[in-house]
Amino acid sequence: MDEVIGLPVGALDAERLLAAVPEAVLAVREGTVLYANAQAVALLGPAATAGACAETLVRGWTDLPNGGSFEGVLPLEAGSPKLPVEVAVSPLGDEGTRVVVVRDATDRFALRDAEVARMAVEARYKSLIEQIPAVVYADEGGEETTYVSPQITEILGVTPEAYQGDPGMWMRMIHPDDRVRVQEESEAFIAGVGGDLADYRMVRPDGSIVWIRDRAYAVRDDAGRVLWEHGILFDVTELKEAEARIAHMAFHDALTGLANRALFEESLALAIGRAQRAELWVAVLFLDIDNFKQVNDTMGHHAGDELLRQFADRLRESTRDADLVARQGGDEFLLLLGDLEADVARETAEGVAVRVERSMAAPFTVEEREVDSHGSIGISLYPVDATDAAGLMQYADAAMYRAKRSARGAHVFWDA
């Protein structure tokens, strides 16, 4: 029977079909190549011709069942790099002929290796960002979050899924007192005219407050529009609390928790400034505990400290919310009454003094002993007695000593 390149004439249509296939194709019967298309010659070399041993061209194919495939490398010439390939075997007709298809898998393997490498990098990156004590997030320049790290559950008390599924959650969780300011700063950042957001507070679902430091980076197009942004939310609650404690220590008395002299003088200066602008009055009350030295000498300094603490508590209870109570030092206290209307200023100051005196009427209990203790009060008024803080405090102090000399536990207005 006549043959064309090793195939029967009756297989001419099959030969043309195999020639048109873009992959390398071998027609093999009993291990011998009957036909190799041009793509096979180009891929496998000149040895890919009729009569060649198929196993020497593509090792391992004989172990494949019809319809099977495998991935491997071709044993090209010695010293040449191995060629990654995909090999598939299928039957051709009923005469025991098999078709071996060989595909160059270099690009596909390279893509797969790149994907594996990318996944490995992502896994390492994800592992890294999920270990830092902060929330990492990404979005497309709007409210929609495309990624948020699991730390959000520990820091803000919500799951990543809930946060990503609710575009408005971030703004709703911001403390109402900070929301307008943060909204304005965020819009300025998106517009490219603002920098980092100032620290702000967020309210967790359980009602607790977390201080957040938000640092973001935006990728923009040529027109300045945000293509996407990512950032980190740090929990700075402990830092803010420490700053508040330091600030409190700088302006408050450690023993009683009242304002100290520095804060009182600063507040008095501000009150005088407001009074000057609005034609208001200010009152300063200077109070001294009458028999404090006796308590210290007879009962000890611990008892004296306890008396001072109780004295401070009663001063807080007997003054108005708007009044400032401070410890001058030792057994001396200061009261600031600001923003007083001129026609009631003297009456208001005297009313506070009377309430303080009444609060001291009941004995104090110090180390299981009752102690009678009162305070003498001197009062000065702005603008009739002095127009500056130093003068008001000096005259209130002088009036207090007059009160001590006249009747202990009483109050006296300064009278030049």
C-alpha positions as CSV (number, residue, x, y, z in Angstrom):
1,M,0.0,0.0,0.0
2,D,1.3,3.4,-0.9
3,E,2.2,5.6,2.1
4,V,2.7,9.4,2.5
5,I,5.4,10.3,5.1
6,G,4.8,7.0,6.9
7,L,1.0,7.2,7.1
8,P,-1.4,5.2,5.0
9,V,-3.0,7.1,2.1
10,G,-6.4,6.6,3.8
11,A,-5.0,8.7,6.7
12,L,-4.4,11.7,4.4
13,D,-7.1,13.8,6.1
14,A,-5.6,12.9,9.5
15,E,-2.1,14.0,8.3
16,R,-3.4,17.3,7.1
17,L,-5.2,17.8,10.4
18,L,-2.0,17.0,12.4
19,A,0.0,19.4,10.3
20,A,-2.3,22.2,11.1
21,V,-2.1,21.7,14.9
22,P,0.0,24.5,16.5
23,E,1.7,22.1,18.9
24,A,4.4,19.6,18.2
25,V,2.6,16.3,17.2
26,L,4.0,12.8,16.7
27,A,2.0,9.9,15.3
28,V,3.5,6.7,16.9
29,R,2.8,3.0,16.4
30,E,4.6,0.4,18.4
31,G,7.1,3.0,19.7
32,T,8.1,4.2,16.2
33,V,7.4,7.6,14.8
34,L,5.2,7.4,11.7
35,Y,4.7,11.1,11.3
36,A,6.0,14.3,12.8
37,N,4.6,17.7,11.9
38,A,6.8,20.7,11.3
39,Q,6.2,22.0,14.8
40,A,7.6,18.8,16.2
41,V,10.7,19.2,14.1
42,A,11.1,22.8,15.3
43,L,10.6,21.8,19.0
44,L,12.3,18.4,19.2
45,G,15.0,18.8,16.5
46,P,15.8,17.1,13.2
47,A,15.6,13.7,14.9
48,A,11.8,14.0,14.9
49,T,11.3,12.1,11.7
50,A,9.5,9.0,10.5
51,G,11.2,5.9,11.8
52,A,12.7,7.5,14.9
53,C,12.2,6.0,18.3
54,A,9.6,8.0,20.0
55,E,10.9,7.3,23.5
56,T,14.3,9.0,22.7
57,L,12.4,12.1,21.7
58,V,9.9,12.3,24.5
59,R,10.8,10.1,27.5
60,G,8.0,8.8,29.7
61,W,5.1,9.0,27.2
62,T,4.8,5.3,26.8
63,D,3.7,5.0,30.4
64,L,0.7,7.2,29.7
65,P,-2.7,5.7,29.0
66,N,-4.7,7.2,26.1
67,G,-6.1,10.5,27.3
68,G,-3.3,10.9,29.9
69,S,-0.8,13.8,30.2
70,F,2.1,14.8,32.3
71,E,4.5,17.8,32.8
72,G,8.2,17.4,32.4
73,V,11.4,18.5,30.6
74,L,12.8,17.4,27.3
75,P,16.3,15.9,27.3
76,L,17.7,18.1,24.6
77,E,21.3,18.1,23.5
78,A,23.9,17.7,26.2
79,G,24.7,21.0,27.9
80,S,21.6,22.7,26.7
81,P,18.9,23.9,29.2
82,K,16.1,21.6,29.8
83,L,12.8,22.5,28.1
84,P,9.6,22.4,30.3
85,V,6.8,20.7,28.4
86,E,3.4,19.3,28.7
87,V,2.8,15.9,27.0
88,A,-0.5,14.4,26.2
89,V,-1.3,11.0,24.5
90,S,-4.5,10.1,22.6
91,P,-5.5,7.3,20.1
92,L,-5.6,7.9,16.3
93,G,-8.0,5.4,14.6
94,D,-8.3,1.8,15.3
95,E,-4.9,0.6,14.1
96,G,-3.0,1.1,17.4
97,T,-1.6,4.5,16.3
98,R,-1.2,7.0,19.1
99,V,-0.8,10.7,18.9
100,V,1.8,12.3,21.2
101,V,1.2,16.1,21.6
102,V,4.1,18.1,23.1
103,R,3.6,21.7,24.2
104,D,6.3,24.2,25.1
105,A,5.3,25.1,28.7
106,T,8.0,27.6,29.3
107,D,5.7,30.6,29.4
108,R,3.0,28.8,31.4
109,F,5.5,27.5,33.9
110,A,7.1,30.9,34.2
111,L,3.6,32.4,34.9
112,R,2.9,29.6,37.3
113,D,6.2,30.1,39.1
114,A,5.6,33.9,39.1
115,E,2.2,33.3,40.6
116,V,3.6,30.9,43.2
117,A,6.3,33.5,44.0
118,R,3.7,36.3,44.2
119,M,1.6,34.2,46.5
120,A,4.6,33.5,48.7
121,V,5.4,37.2,48.9
122,E,1.8,38.0,49.7
123,A,1.8,35.3,52.4
124,R,5.0,36.7,53.9
125,Y,3.6,40.3,53.7
126,K,0.3,39.2,55.1
127,S,2.1,37.4,57.9
128,L,4.2,40.5,58.6
129,I,1.3,43.0,58.6
130,E,-0.8,40.7,60.8
131,Q,1.9,40.6,63.5
132,I,2.3,44.4,63.9
133,P,0.2,46.0,66.7
134,A,-1.9,48.2,64.3
135,V,-4.7,48.0,61.7
136,V,-3.5,48.0,58.1
137,Y,-6.1,49.1,55.6
138,A,-6.5,49.8,51.8
139,D,-9.2,51.5,49.8
140,E,-9.8,53.0,46.4
141,G,-9.8,56.6,47.6
142,G,-13.4,56.6,48.9
143,E,-15.2,55.0,51.8
144,E,-15.1,51.5,50.4
145,T,-12.4,49.5,52.1
146,T,-10.8,46.8,50.0
147,Y,-8.7,45.3,52.8
148,V,-8.4,45.6,56.5
149,S,-6.2,43.4,58.7
150,P,-7.5,41.2,61.5
151,Q,-6.1,43.4,64.2
152,I,-9.2,45.6,63.8
153,T,-11.1,43.1,66.0
154,E,-8.8,43.6,68.9
155,I,-8.4,47.3,68.5
156,L,-11.8,48.4,67.4
157,G,-14.0,45.5,68.4
158,V,-15.4,44.7,64.9
159,T,-14.6,42.0,62.4
160,P,-12.8,42.7,59.2
161,E,-15.8,41.3,57.3
162,A,-18.2,43.7,59.0
163,Y,-15.9,46.6,58.5
164,Q,-15.4,46.0,54.8
165,G,-19.1,45.3,54.3
166,D,-20.2,48.6,55.8
167,P,-18.6,51.6,54.0
168,G,-19.9,54.1,56.6
169,M,-18.7,52.3,59.7
170,W,-15.4,54.2,60.0
171,M,-17.0,57.6,60.1
172,R,-19.9,56.4,62.4
173,M,-17.4,55.0,64.9
174,I,-15.5,58.3,65.2
175,H,-16.4,60.1,68.4
176,P,-19.1,62.7,67.8
177,D,-16.9,65.5,69.1
178,D,-14.2,64.6,66.6
179,R,-16.3,63.6,63.6
180,V,-16.7,67.0,61.8
181,R,-13.0,67.8,62.2
182,V,-11.9,64.3,60.9
183,Q,-14.4,64.5,58.0
184,E,-12.9,67.9,56.9
185,E,-9.3,66.6,57.3
186,S,-10.1,63.4,55.4
187,E,-11.7,65.4,52.5
188,A,-8.6,67.7,52.4
189,F,-6.3,64.7,52.2
190,I,-8.3,63.1,49.4
191,A,-8.3,66.4,47.5
192,G,-4.5,66.6,47.9
193,V,-4.5,69.8,50.0
194,G,-4.1,68.2,53.5
195,G,-1.6,66.1,55.3
196,D,-2.0,63.5,58.1
197,L,-5.1,63.5,60.2
198,A,-4.7,64.7,63.7
199,D,-5.3,62.0,66.4
200,Y,-9.0,61.2,66.9
201,R,-11.2,59.1,69.1
202,M,-13.2,56.1,68.0
203,V,-16.0,54.5,70.0
204,R,-16.0,50.7,70.2
205,P,-19.4,48.7,70.1
206,D,-19.0,48.2,73.9
207,G,-18.9,52.0,74.4
208,S,-15.2,52.2,75.3
209,I,-13.1,54.9,73.6
210,V,-9.9,54.3,71.6
211,W,-7.5,57.0,70.6
212,I,-6.4,56.5,66.9
213,R,-3.3,57.8,65.1
214,D,-4.1,57.4,61.3
215,R,-1.3,57.5,58.8
216,A,-2.2,57.1,55.1
217,Y,-0.5,57.2,51.7
218,A,-2.3,57.9,48.5
219,V,-1.4,56.9,44.9
220,R,-2.7,59.6,42.5
221,D,-3.2,59.9,38.8
222,D,-1.8,62.8,36.7
223,A,-4.8,64.9,37.6
224,G,-4.2,64.4,41.3
225,R,-7.2,62.0,41.8
226,V,-6.7,59.2,44.3
227,L,-6.4,55.8,42.6
228,W,-6.0,54.0,45.8
229,E,-4.6,54.5,49.3
230,H,-3.4,52.4,52.1
231,G,-2.6,53.3,55.7
232,I,-2.2,52.2,59.3
233,L,-4.4,52.9,62.3
234,F,-2.3,52.9,65.6
235,D,-4.0,52.5,69.0
236,V,-2.4,55.4,70.9
237,T,-4.9,55.3,73.9
238,E,-2.1,54.5,76.4
239,L,0.0,57.4,75.0
240,K,-2.9,59.8,75.3
241,E,-3.7,58.7,78.8
242,A,0.0,59.1,79.8
243,E,0.0,62.6,78.2
244,A,-3.1,63.5,80.2
245,R,-1.6,62.2,83.4
246,I,1.5,64.3,82.8
247,A,-0.6,67.4,82.0
248,H,-2.7,66.8,85.1
249,M,0.4,66.4,87.3
250,A,1.7,69.7,85.9
251,F,-1.4,71.7,86.8
252,H,-2.9,69.8,89.7
253,D,-2.1,69.2,93.3
254,A,-0.9,65.6,93.9
255,L,-2.5,65.3,97.4
256,T,-6.0,66.7,96.8
257,G,-6.4,66.5,93.0
258,L,-7.3,70.1,92.9
259,A,-5.9,72.6,90.5
260,N,-2.5,74.0,91.6
261,R,-1.4,77.6,91.8
262,A,0.0,77.6,88.2
263,L,-3.3,76.5,86.7
264,F,-5.2,78.9,89.0
265,E,-3.1,81.9,87.9
266,E,-3.4,81.0,84.3
267,S,-7.2,80.6,84.6
268,L,-7.5,83.9,86.5
269,A,-5.6,85.7,83.8
270,L,-8.0,84.3,81.2
271,A,-11.0,85.2,83.3
272,I,-9.8,88.8,83.6
273,G,-9.3,88.9,79.9
274,R,-12.9,87.8,79.3
275,A,-14.1,90.3,81.9
276,Q,-12.3,93.2,80.2
277,R,-13.9,92.4,76.8
278,A,-17.4,91.7,78.1
279,E,-17.5,94.2,81.1
280,L,-17.9,91.4,83.6
281,W,-16.6,90.9,87.1
282,V,-14.3,88.3,88.7
283,A,-14.0,87.2,92.3
284,V,-11.1,85.6,94.1
285,L,-11.6,83.8,97.4
286,F,-8.5,83.0,99.5
287,L,-9.2,80.4,102.2
288,D,-7.0,79.2,105.1
289,I,-7.7,76.4,107.5
290,D,-7.8,77.9,111.0
291,N,-6.5,75.1,113.2
292,F,-4.5,73.0,110.7
293,K,-1.2,73.3,112.5
294,Q,-2.7,72.0,115.7
295,V,-4.0,68.8,113.8
296,N,-0.5,68.3,112.3
297,D,1.3,68.7,115.7
298,T,-1.1,66.6,117.7
299,M,-2.1,63.9,115.3
300,G,0.8,63.8,112.8
301,H,1.2,64.7,109.1
302,H,-0.8,61.7,107.9
303,A,-3.8,63.1,109.7
304,G,-3.1,66.5,108.4
305,D,-3.0,65.2,104.8
306,E,-6.3,63.4,105.3
307,L,-7.9,66.6,106.7
308,L,-6.6,68.5,103.6
309,R,-8.2,65.8,101.3
310,Q,-11.5,66.0,103.1
311,F,-11.4,69.8,103.1
312,A,-10.8,69.8,99.3
313,D,-13.8,67.4,98.8
314,R,-16.1,69.8,100.8
315,L,-14.9,72.8,98.8
316,R,-15.8,71.0,95.5
317,E,-19.2,70.1,96.9
318,S,-20.0,73.7,98.0
319,T,-18.9,75.5,94.9
320,R,-20.5,75.9,91.5
321,D,-19.6,73.8,88.5
322,A,-18.2,76.9,86.8
323,D,-15.9,77.8,89.8
324,L,-12.3,76.7,89.9
325,V,-11.0,75.4,93.3
326,A,-7.2,75.2,93.7
327,R,-4.7,74.4,96.5
328,Q,-2.3,77.3,97.0
329,G,0.0,75.2,99.1
330,G,0.1,74.1,102.8
331,D,-3.4,74.7,104.3
332,E,-4.3,77.5,101.8
333,F,-6.9,77.2,99.0
334,L,-8.1,79.5,96.2
335,L,-11.4,79.8,94.6
336,L,-12.0,81.6,91.2
337,L,-15.5,82.8,90.3
338,G,-15.4,84.1,86.7
339,D,-17.9,85.7,84.3
340,L,-19.9,87.5,87.0
341,E,-22.5,90.1,86.1
342,A,-21.6,93.4,87.8
343,D,-24.9,93.8,89.7
344,V,-24.7,90.3,91.3
345,A,-20.9,89.8,91.6
346,R,-20.6,90.7,95.3
347,E,-23.7,88.7,96.2
348,T,-22.5,85.7,94.2
349,A,-19.1,85.7,95.9
350,E,-20.7,86.0,99.3
351,G,-23.1,83.2,98.6
352,V,-20.2,80.9,97.7
353,A,-18.4,81.9,100.9
354,V,-21.4,81.2,103.0
355,R,-21.9,77.7,101.4
356,V,-18.2,76.9,102.1
357,E,-18.6,78.0,105.7
358,R,-21.7,75.8,106.1
359,S,-20.0,72.8,104.6
360,M,-17.2,73.1,107.2
361,A,-19.7,73.3,110.1
362,A,-19.9,69.5,110.5
363,P,-16.8,67.9,112.2
364,F,-14.3,66.0,110.0
365,T,-13.5,62.3,110.8
366,V,-9.8,61.9,110.8
367,E,-8.3,58.5,111.9
368,E,-11.5,57.7,113.7
369,R,-11.5,61.0,115.6
370,E,-13.8,64.0,115.1
371,V,-11.9,67.2,114.2
372,D,-13.6,70.6,114.1
373,S,-12.0,72.6,111.4
374,H,-13.1,75.8,109.7
375,G,-11.6,78.2,107.2
376,S,-11.2,81.9,107.1
377,I,-12.0,83.5,103.7
378,G,-10.8,86.7,102.1
379,I,-12.5,88.0,99.0
380,S,-11.3,90.5,96.3
381,L,-13.2,91.6,93.2
382,Y,-12.2,92.7,89.7
383,P,-12.4,95.5,88.6
384,V,-13.0,97.4,91.9
385,D,-10.2,96.0,94.0
386,A,-7.5,95.2,91.3
387,T,-7.3,94.8,87.6
388,D,-4.6,92.1,87.4
389,A,-4.2,88.6,88.8
390,A,-1.4,89.4,91.2
391,G,-3.3,92.2,92.8
392,L,-6.5,90.2,93.2
393,M,-4.6,87.4,94.9
394,Q,-2.7,89.7,97.1
395,Y,-5.8,91.6,98.3
396,A,-7.8,88.3,98.8
397,D,-4.9,87.0,100.9
398,A,-4.8,90.2,103.0
399,A,-8.6,90.1,103.5
400,M,-8.3,86.5,104.7
401,Y,-5.9,87.5,107.4
402,R,-8.3,90.2,108.5
403,A,-11.0,87.5,108.7
404,K,-8.7,85.4,110.9
405,R,-8.1,88.3,113.3
406,S,-11.8,89.3,113.4
407,A,-13.6,86.0,113.7
408,R,-12.3,82.6,112.6
409,G,-14.4,80.7,110.2
410,A,-15.7,84.0,108.7
411,H,-15.3,85.8,105.3
412,V,-14.2,89.4,104.7
413,F,-14.2,91.4,101.5
414,W,-11.1,93.5,100.7
415,D,-11.5,97.1,101.6
416,A,-8.6,99.4,100.8
